[in-house]
Amino acid sequence: MAPEVLVFDIGNVLIHWDPHLAYLDLIPNFDTRTVFFRDVLPPEWNIEQDRGRSWTEAETERIALFPDKADLIRAFRANWLASVPHAIEHNLRVLEAARRAGLPNYAITNFAADTFIEAQQRFPFLAGFDGIVISAQERLIKPDPAIFAVFLRRYGLKAQQCLFMDDSAKNIASAKNIGFATIHVTEKTDLLSEVRSFGFAL
């Protein structure tokens, strides 16, 4: 079955996300920021907000461990918008072309509930999907196959109908294992050409 539905990840597929950008003034040195994100606010801490944990709980947990860095810990949420400065235009053009062509377009994203609302306000195209599954609302995060199952059940789709695009190799592997057609999106990906290679007329 050739895919006929486009399913997008959002962060680093449609919008640029880099937590370092929220700390350029607070921790100017790159190496020092890297240590901060390794030891104080590692990725596994942030992913729990994508799973639905509140920022208050998240901040309290880290401040208890690093009380001398309380202000820096709170800055992650307070400065969050700085970490999503722009759309990734060459990938966004694929979504825009799909909408002009009337193609079904959906999203499955790991995102905290409140920051997703802010992202939609900054990037209105995020409000135009035919359907979207947001991890924090489901208490499930990619690459858990359960979040893909939620998506398919909610919108009455089969995995074989869907072309899923994500920047995470783990998420791609999980979706492919279920039966999705997939594109692993990197900075070098010509997404329009890749999507066309699956037979989409864009």
N, C-alpha and C positions, 0 to 999 in steps of 0.2 A: 504494500500500500504506500503510495507516494504521499508525503506529508502535505497538508493543505492548511494548516493552522500554525501561525508563528507565536512562539512563547519566549518572552525576553526575561532575562535577569535585568536588574537595574543598575546597581552599583558597579562601576567600571565596565559597564556595557553601554548604558545610555547616559549616565551621568558620572563624571569623574569624582572619585572619593579617595582622599588621602588624609588620615588623621594628623599627619605632621603639619598640615596647613593651619590647623587650629592652634599651633604652638610656636609658630615662627618668631613671634615677639617674646613669648614667655620663656622659651628655651631655644635661643638662637643657634646654638651649635648642633649640627646634624648628629654627630656621634653621641652627644649627651641625650638628645631626643630619642635616638634609637635604643639606648639603654633604658630610658624611662618607659618606652613602650614594650620593652622586653621584661622588665622587672616589676614595674608599678601598675601599668595598664596594658597587660598582654592581650592578644587577640581573643583568648578564651574568656577573658573578663567581659569584653564588649559583646561577644556573641550571646551572652545570657540576656542582654537587653533585647537582642533580636528574638530571643525565645520568650520574651514577655516580662522579664524582671524589671521592676521599677528602677528609675534612676536614683531615687532616694536610697533604696536598699543597696544598689550597686555602689554608690558613693560611700555609704556608711561602712560597707565591708572593707573597701580599700583604705579608707581613712583610718580605720582601726589598726590596719597593718602598717600604714605609712602616715602617721599623724603630722609629721613635718611637711608633708606634701599635700595637705588638704586643699589648698587653693588650686594647685595644679590638677588635682584629681577632679575637682568640680568644673574646671575649665573645659574638660572634654565635652560635656553637655552644653555648657554656657556658650562655647565658641563653635558649636557643631556646624553651623551654616558655613563657616569658613572652610570646612573640610570638603564641601561639595560646591566648588566654585563655578562649574560650567557643565553644559552638556557635551557629550562626545559626538561632535557634529556628523562625522562620516558614518557613525552607526545610527544616529538619530534619523538620518536621511532614509535608511532602510525602513524604519517604523513609519515615517511620513509617507513614503511611497506605497507601503502596504495599505495604509488607511485610504489613500487616494484611490487605490485599486479595489477597495472594498474587501480586502482580505481579513479574515478573523485574526485579531491580535490580542494576546494575553500576556500576563506577567506572573512569575513566581519569584518572590524576593525575600531575602533575609533582611529585615528592617525592624527597628523599634517603632511602635505605633505612633508616638508623638512626633518623632523626627520624620516619619514618612509624610505626615500631614504638612510639615514645614517644607519638605522636598516638593510636594505637589504645588504648594503656593509659589515656590521659586520656579518650578518647571511645570507649567500647566499641562504639557503633553502627558504627564504621568496620570492625569485624571481621565484620559480618553480611551483606556483599554476596554475591550469587550468583557473582560473579567480579570481579577487579580487575586492572588493568594499572598498574604503578608504574614510572615512567620510569627510575629509577635501576637497577632490576633488568633493564630491557630495553636500557639505554644509548641510549635514544631519548627525545626530549622533544616534547611538543606545541609548535608546530602541525605538526610533521613528519607527513605523511600515513602514514608507515610505522608509527607507533605505533597509529593507528586500524586499520591493516591487521592488526597483531598481535592486537588485541582481537577483531576480527571472525573471524579464523581460529581463534583459541584457543577461542572459545565457539560457533563454528558459526553465526554470525549474519550477516544481510545488513544493510547500512547502512540500508536503507529500513525495517527493523523497529525502528530505534532512535531514541529522542528523547534528544539529548545536550544537557546543560546546563553552561555554563561562564561564568566572569566575563571571560574574555579574548576580545576581538573577533577576534583573529587565530586563536585556536583554533576559534572558532565558524565562521569562514570556511572553514577547512581541512576541518572535519567536514562542513559543508554541501556543499562541493565534491565530497566523496566520495559524498554521498547521504543523510547523516543528516538527520532533522528536528532543529531546534535551537532553543534558547532562550538568548539572551544575558542572563545574570543580572547585574543591577545592584542597587544599594541600593533602588531604587524598584520592582523587579520583584515583582509578586504571583505568586509561583511556582505556588502551588496553582491559581489561576485559569488561568494560562498552560498548565499541564500538562493541566488538564481540557479546554481548548480543542482539544487534539489527540485527544480522545475517551476519555481515561483516566477510569475511574469511581472517583474518589477522594472 
